[in-house]
Amino acid sequence: MKLVGAFLAAVVLALALQAQTAAHPVTVPITLDHNRTIIDVYLLLPDGKNKRVRAWVDNGNAELWMTESLAKQLELPLTGEPKPALYGKQRAVHTPASLQIGGMTIQLAGVKEAQAILDRESVAPGCSAEITLPSTVLRSYDVLFDFPSRQFTIGPPGSIQFKGQSSKMLLNSQNGLIQVASKIAGEESNLALDLGASTSLISAERLTQLQKSESSWPHMTGGIAAANMWGTEEELRWEVLRIANLQFGATTLTNVAAASFPDQELKWFQDGAGLPTLGLIGANALVDYQVGLDYAHNTMYLDRRNRVSAPDMDVVGLILRPESDGRYTVLGVADYEGKPSVPEVKAGNILLGVDGAPATGATMGQVWSLLGGGPGQIRTLTLEREGKRFTVDAPVRRFLAPGAMPVKSPRRNPHRRN
């Protein structure tokens, strides 16, 4: 009997330890690339081996994306006809059963359908990720984005001890998308929390109103730096405003750069959220914070860790488009104090490198790191125009500085159609 009792006690202890281990969150390093959280995950191949894959943690998108190449390696069947995607095509694909983060198994059962991005090495232009971790997966866990420490933590509900100011999340239970009650210049509205977005976006109509009513807030035309999200033609015309302060839940955010949210994309985002929304708060507004998401209790936690913010618009003023072959095309050049910030560069030029470092094959985040620096510093650009290479010494400018003059539309090559 004593042996049986000892055996049962050992079994109970082992089960308790197993439960304790299962409830423990895991923390992994992140690469913050163009304000996007990129981590390593592991997927099980048909031969039983684990494959390490770069994943983009995107709480602002309910769809799981993966590259066509990864889908084929996992032997996941593609279905349906190709449909338009950002710079290319996509097809529906079966969802993997699970993946691993830091040794923890993450179930993907909440994803009804995934999309395979065709004929690209990554899920999005200028991005290194081969798969995304969407809101439909994250909503089943506790999640912590620690931007200052460059760490990502995920665990079962109740496993993370969150810190900071708490705010109620307006959570769509069907897809995990988040809205937060907010206020800008005295007007109340909902703003989405989208940490997969490199920049914050506000309704174009509301942004125009704010430019008029808050004349001291600097603004410009043209998506540079984090506002150069994907390199679409629309980014040439985006208005970008430095919002002095806004209320996001219980937290006051300051000096937030926000670009104009195109109406079609805003409607798509609003339909997905299931609530009226003015726009979204992207990662650019929260890089000084730990952002905790307690999905089980519909609560967001914001804990500011960096008291001094790094400049986010000290760059060479180009608007770039990442191409499928890894090159970067110049879409336009932003003005600075009413003049082209880099007059020698024209739309249609190919940016090949910066200060000797190659731009071709790099991610958007890597390219914009090369184009950044202190105001007045010179970056030597290697470019190609009509098959000929040349170099330009381009100054770093401080765009959207407090009290800065508004700048006009990016200059385009008059020989190219606008």
N, C-alpha and C positions, 0 to 999 in steps of 0.2 A: 504493500500500500504506500509505503514511504517513497518507493521508486516511482510509482504512478503519480503521486502528488508532486514530486520533484519535476517529473516530466511535464505535467500539466502547467506547473508554475513557469517552467522554461518556455513553453509554448506561448503562454499569456504574455510573458516578458518580450518574447521575440515579436509577437504581433503588435504589442504596444510600441516597440522601437520602430517597427516597420511603418506604423501609422504616423509616428512622430516624424520619421524621415520623409514620408509622402507629403506631409503638410508643410514641409520646409521650403521656403522660396529659394530661387537660384538667382545669382547676379553674374552678368557677363559684361565684358567691355564693349563699348560701342565705337563705331567710327561715325562722327558727326559730319556728314558729307552734304554740303549745300543745305545745312540745317536738317537733314534727314537722318533718322536713326537707322544705322546699318549694323547688323550683328551676324555672327556665325550661327547657323543651325545645321542639324544633321538629319538626312533623310535616308531611309532604308531602301537599298536597291534590290532588284529581284534576285540577285545572287547572294543576298544576305549581308553584303558589306554596307557600311555607312558612308554616305557622301557628304562632305562639308560643302555648304552652299551659303552664299551671302544673301541675307534676307533684309528687307526693308519693313520696319515696324510702322504701320500706317493706320492709326486709329480713326482717320477721317475717310476711309474707304471701306465699304462693306464687302467688296469683291476680293477674292484671292486671285492674284496674277502669278503666272510663272512663265518662263521662256519655253518655247516649243521644244528646244533641245533638252531641257530638264524633263519635260513631260515624256519625251521619247526614252530617255535614260531610265525613268521610273516605269516605263511601259504602261503609261496611262493613255487610254484611247481618246482621241479628239473626235468631237461630234459636231454636226451642223455645218453651215456654210461660213466662210470667213466674213467678219464684220469689221467696220472701221474701228481703229484704235488710234492712240496718239502716235502720229507718224508711222502708220502701218496698218496691219490687220491683226485680228485675234479670232480664235475659235474656242468654243466651249470644250472643257476637258474635265475628266473625272478628278475628284479631289483626293489627294493622298490621305491615308487613314490618320497619320500623325507625323510629327517631327520632334526632334529633341533640341532643347536649349539648355546648355550647361548640365547635361545629364538628366534633365527633367523631360518627361514625355508630355507633349502638348497635343491634345486631341483636336482634330480638325473636322469633327462631325458636324459642327455648327454651320459649316460652309455648304450651302446647297449646290453651288456650281462654281467652278473656277474658270478662268480664262487663260488660254495659252497665247502669248504674244509671238507672232510669227516672224521669222527671218530677222531676229535681233538677238544679240548676246546678253541683253539685260531687259528687265521688264519695262523700262522707261528710258527716254533719251538722256544721255549724260549721267547715267546711274550705273552702279556696279552690281546691283541686286539681281538675282535670278528668280526670286520668289518674294511674295509679300506676306506679312502677317497682319491680316485685316481686323476690323472691329468685330466681325462676327466670330472671331476666335478669341480676341482679347477680353470680350465681355464676360467670359466664364472664369476670369482670374482676377487676382489683385495685380496691379501693374504700377511700376515706378520708373519714370524717366528721370535720371539724375544727370542733367546736362552738364553742370559744372565739373562733376567727377567723371564724366563720360562713361556712365554705367547704366545698364538696364536690368531691372529686377522684375521677376514674374513668379507668382506662386498661387496656391489655392486660395479661395476666399477666406479672409480672416488671418492670413499668414504674414502680412506685412504690417508693421507698425508705422503708420503714416504720421507725418509731421507737417506743420504749417497751417495756414488759414484754410478752413473748410468751407466749401460752397456746394449747394445743391446742384446736381446735374439733372437736366431734362433729358432722360435717356430713352431712346427708341428701343424697346425691348426686343423688337424683331431683328434688328441689325447691329445694335450697339453704338450707333452714332450719337454724339453728345452735343447738346445745346446748353448754354449757360445764360441766365438772365444778366443783362449788361446795361451800361449807360454811357453814351458819348455825347458831350456837350449838352447835358440835361435831358436828352431823349432816350427813353427806355426801349430796349429791343433785345432779341436773342442773338447771340453770336455762337457759332459752332466752335468746338475745340478740335483742331485738326493739326496734330503734331507731325503729320506726314507732309504738310505744306511748308515750303521753304520760306514763304512770306505770308503775312496776314492780308486778307482781301475784304473789302467793304463794297457794298452796292455802289455802282457807278453814280447813280443819282444822288445818293447820300454823300458820297465823297465830294461831288461838285458843290453841294450845299455847304459842306464843312469848309471848303476852300474859300467860299464867300463870307461865311459867318465868322470863321476863325482865321482872319487874315494874317495873324502872326505865325501861324503854323506853316513851315516851309513846305513847298511842293514842287514837283517837276513832272515832266512827261518822258516816259520811256522806262522800261523795266530793266534796271541794272542791278548788279550784285544779287542779293537773295530774291529780288523781284524779277530777275531773269529766270523764271521758274523752269520753262521747257523750251524756250526759244521759238514760240509761236509768233506769227505776224502781228497778232493782237498786242503783244508786249511792247511793240514799238509805240503804240498809242496809249498805253496804260498811263493814267494819272497816278502818281505816287505821292502820298501825303504823310508828313510826320505828325502823328497825333500826340499832342503834349501829354494827355492823360485820358484814361478811360477806366470805367468800373467794370471789372470782369468777375461776376459773382461778388465775393467779399473782398477781393483784392483790387487795388489800384495799380494799373500798369502805366508806365510812363514812356514817352518818346518812342512810340510804336510806329514803325513804317508800315503803311498799308497801301496796297494797290487797288485799282478799281476792278471789281468783280463783274465780268461780262454777264449780261442778263441771262443768256442761255445756260451758262454754267451755274449761275446762282439758282436758277429754277431747278436744275437737276439736283443740286445739293439740297435745296429746300424740300423737294419731293422725297429724297432719301431720308431726311431727318424727320419728316412728318410734322414739322412745325414751321411757322413763319420765321425767317431769319434775315438779319441784315448783312451777314457775311461770316467770316471765320477768323479766329485767332490762330495764327500759324506758329511754328517753332521759333521764328525770329523774335517774337515777343517774350519768349519764355526761356531763352538760353541761359539766363542767370538763375534759374529756378530748378528745384526738384518738383516734378509734377506727379502726384499720386492719384491713381484712379481706382476708387473702391466701387466697382460696378455693383456689387451685391447690395450696397446701401446707397446707391445713386449719389455718391459724394466725391468731389474733387478736392485735392489738397495742393496748395501752392506754398512752397517754402523757399524764399529767396536766399541763395547762398553767396552769390557774388554781389557785393554792394556797389562796385564800380563796373559799369557796362563797357565792354570793348566797342570801339567804333564799328558800325556795320555798313557804312556807305563810303568808306575811304578807299576808293578804287579808281582804276582807269575806266572811263565811262563808255564802255562798249555794250551793245545788246547782241548776244550771240545765239546761234542755233546749232545744237549738236546734230551731226549728220550720222546716218547709219554706218558709214565707213570709219567713224571715230574722229573725223575732222570737225572743226568749228568754223561756221560761216558767220561773218559779221553782218547782222541785219541792219544795224544803224549805230550812230554815235550820238550820245547825249550831249546837249549843250551845257556849258558852265558859264554863268554870268552872261548869258545871251550870245555866246559864241561856241562853235564846236569845240568840245573838250580835247579832241584829237583830230585836227583838221586833215592830217595826211592819210587817215584811214577812211575808206569808203565802203558803203554797203556792197556786199558781194565778195569782198576780200576774204581770204581764208587765213585764220589765225593758226599758225603752225607751232609757235612757241613763245615763251616769255622768259627773258633773261637766260636763254640757253636751255631752259627746261622745255620738253615737248608738250604741246597742248593736245596733239593728235593722240587719241587713245585714252586720254585722261577723263576723269569724271568732271561734271560741272563744278562740284565743290573744289576739286583740285585746281581747276583753271581759275576760279575766282580767288582762291588763296594766292595764286601767282600774281593776279592782277591787283591785289590789295597792298597796303603799306601805309606809311605816314604821308600826310599831305605834302606835296612838293617832291617826293621821291620820284625817281625816273625808272620806268620799266621799259626795257628794250623789247619791242614786239617784232617777231619774225612773221612776215605775212607773205601771201601769194596773190598776185593779181594777173589774170590772163596768162598763167603759166610761168610767170617770172617772180622770183623771190626778192624781197627787199626788207629792210628793217626800219623801224620808227621808234624814236625815243619819246615815250608817252608819259606825261606827268600823272601822278596819283592826285585826285581831287577829293575834297570832303563835300560830298553831296548831301543835301537835306540837313545841313548844320543849323542849329537854332539861329533864327534871324537871317538865314540865307535868302537871297533873292530867288524867286521862281525861275525855272529854266524852261526853254521852249522845246518843241518837238525835236526828236533825233533827226539829224541830217541824213538824207538818203542820196544815193547816186542818181542824178537826174536822168541817166540813160537806162535805169531800171524802172519797171512799173511799180508804183506805190500800192 
